[in-house]
Amino acid sequence: MGSDVALAFDLLAFTSVMVLIVLGLGVIASMMGIFNFAHGEFVLLGAYTVYLFESIGLSGWVGILAAPFVLALVGLVLERLIIRRFYATPIIAMLGTYAIGLAIRETVRALLGGHYVSIAEPLPGAFTVFGLDFSIWRTVIVVTTACVIVGTWLSLSRTSLGLQVRGALENPNLARACGISTRRLYAFTFAFGAALAGLAGALIVPLYQLSADIGTRFLVQAFLSVMLGGVGTFEGPVLGAAAVGGLTAGLPWVVIPVLADPLVFVIALVIVKLRPQGFITQGRF
Amino acid sequence: MLTEGESGPAADAAAQARMVKRRPPARRVLPNVEWVALAVALGLPLVLGDRTDLVTLATNILILSMLAISFELCWGLSGIMSFGQALFFGVAGYAIALVGRDLDFSDIWAVLPLAMLVGLGLSALFAAFLLLGRKTPTPIFVAFGTLTGSYAAERLVSGWQYVGAGNGLSSVKLLKLGQYEFVEGDAFYLLAFGLLLLVYLAARFLKRSQLGLVLAGMRQNEERLAFLGYRVQLFKAVVFSFAGLIAGLGGALYSYHQGFIGPGNMGPGLSTTAVVYCLLGGSGTLIGPIFGTALVETLSYVLSDVAAIRHIWPVILGLVLLAIVMFQPRGILGLFVSERERIGSYGRRQGR
């Protein structure tokens, strides 16, 4: 019983990380129809921000709070300079964002000197409920993810900005005709997605050591999650991430670990093949 | 009567005047590039002589060119964005390494066809899954399908003890022709060159054939071609499978030449390197990807000696790719080759 709860908590924590990463990717893919190959590097930059703040002597908390804003700025600049040229050609966008990601990743690798850097958890230790230990930091991640999901959903469904976003998603031309600046909206969306990636990176870096590949290890899973859930919806990528995250964390308990890893991909691909529109059908944000 | 009078010699003269006035077709660049490439490739062993490291580099370029051509067939010819071309390359490399290790067999007449068969079979499987089916797949799905396949295979192999796990398979048995064993050097260079020439000619024939014409139409407007009754996805699947065959051949040669094959040789890393080769050189020109391969590999060889640049070489590569995608999507050869020549012409030539 106790180990089951612990396992469920581990599943939940990993799934939260996946959701956090996928949410930003899904928002960008839904809005502009491009799959951002540099998303893993945005996660990496979020983690690197925490490292930078710690190395100049500030507390890790400052870095974690700053990471989303730093990444929003990075996202905004990249969108204005580069990404907006790719909206018409999603395949070329993959190549372009891949190139951006490669440049960022290798720059950070050179800066880190190829080393792995451990970042301590800002809240170390565990708390005990009914005789079971729960890691505090993983709990923080789960709670933060829940807050981000609720906050994003509320701002999409309750605010006027959310209405504009939904309108632009439904019919960009009509939205423009109604006086909504889709240009600004796209820039905002991209910055928001990048900020979410930065937050994810800042939160997960204590769990995994900081290395240049911290973001890319989740990237393929994240893409599959978005496709699995359905592009153009809010709930879709979240559900997809929950499914892929759950499978990734759960399968090694069922089959031998060597097979579990590729099996997740195969299962996800087959589902996407059978149901290309995703779990949630497009059109309802 | 008047009309008959007009269709006489006077009309012929007018027609001839029109013929003269018509802009002469732009000078063809690609054949010249092809001849130069052939001459350079043939002359290289003579020039390099006993610089064995450079001969090895040149052989490597020839082998990786097969991977580049394999990607070119997918992207440049049929518009399939494949982020997993290295998968077929790597799996074939592993297959012949295992045949060498477990069956102690490496005769050229059997292992190279085997590698091609492995590449063909695997890519046909992928094509059947990704491209064929009742619902037309989106290009995004195909791109992610190939990427995922490549990534999953890399992860599987790097955890699988039987195939050497993360260390890969080293000391691959040497390729044999009768009693002769191919080691690194001029003989292997000529072998790789001969095979690349065959591959290139086959791809060139494919591009200029009637199938190539269908593919050219497909690149222009896939939907319209489908309305005309062509089973577009089937054509794509055929070309994709053929590209897999070429990648398989390249992978086997790579494995024999390096004496090593590892999980990284089938992952997205090498797959995207193939994309860089192709786009840098100029996709759609067929010789462009070979040019791109030579350029990238030579530069990275030269720069690896310069300590200051070695670490940022991948950054430069990324920025170059970004610049190409943004400003010069036709690659370096695209600067010299007219759009008409890039697409190719299929009608009967004038003046024949």
Interface residues (C-beta under 8 A of the other chain):
Chain A: F35 I82 R85 P90 I91 I92 M94 L95 G96 Y98 A99 I100 G101 L102 A103 E106 T107 R109 A110 V220 F223 L224 M227 P257 V258 L259 D261 P262 F265 V266 A268 L269 V272 K273 P276
Chain B: M81 F83 F129 L130 G133 K135 P137 T138 P139 I140 F141 A143 F144 G145 L147 T148 G149 Y151 A152 A153 R155 L156 G159 W160 P268 T272 V275 L279 H311 I312 P314 V315 L317 G318 L319 L321 L322 V325 M326 P329
